[in-house]
Amino acid sequence: MLDIPEIVQEEIARIAQTEGMSVSAVATLLLADAVRRYHTRRLNLTNVKRMSRSPRYEWALREGVVDSVLKGDIDLTEDSGKVWR
């Protein structure tokens, strides 16, 4: 179901080790928080999407967006006023 980039999996594993928790528990909490923020319109995915070449999906992530989010170059919060820095 989920095809998560290796760099994100590594970061989640680091957080889990730091917090003394399982990787699954940390991933679940982080995803739950993102889902809550999305539903309360505090997470904006508009500027990180591009048209998908796949007939299965309308949209895909823009190239390099995951690294940019991890580095803090892109802020997905709706209240940031500016999604791309």
N, C-alpha and C positions, 0 to 999 in steps of 0.2 A: 504494500500500500504506500509506503513512504520511501522515496528515493532521496535521502538526505546526504548532501556533500560531506566528504570525509573531514574537512576542516571543521564543520559544525559538530560532527560526532566527536571529534577530538576535544573541542571546547566543552561540550557537555560532559565528557568523561573527566576532564580536569575539574570542573565544578563539582561533580559527584565526589571525586576523591577529596577535594578540599572540604566539602561539607559532610563527609562521612556517610554518604547516601548512595543508593544504587543509581546507575545510569538511567534506568527506566523511570525511577521516581523523579529524578531531576528533569528529564525530558518531559514527563507528564506535567509537572508543575509549570515549566516554562511554556509549554504549549497551551495549558489551561489559561495562563495569564494572557497570552497573545489572543486567544479566542475571546476572552472577556473584553479586552481592549478593542478588538475588532467590532464586536457587537455593540459596544458603547461608543462607537465612532471615534475612538482615540488611536486607531491604527489605520493608516492609509497605504494601500498597496498600488494606487493609481500610477505613480511615477516610476515604479520598478518593473512594470510589465511591458512586454512587446507582443506583437501579434505572433501567434504560434504557427509553425509550419505543419504541425501535426493535425490531422483531421479530428482527433479525439478531444482537443482542447482549443479554446479560443485564444488563450493567453499563455505566455511562458515568461520566465524571469529574464530580464535584460542581462546581457553578458557582464560578468564581473560584479553583479549586484550583491552577492552573498559576502564576498570579501569586503566590499565597501560598507556594508551594514556592520560587519564585525569590527572594522577599523573605526567606525563612527563617522565616516564620510557621508553616509546617508542615514537620516533619521526618519523612521516610519511613523512617529507620533503625529497625530493630526494637529495637536496644539503647538507644534514646533514652528508653524507658520511657513516653513520652507523645508521641503522634503529633501532636496539635493543641496548639499553645502558646497 
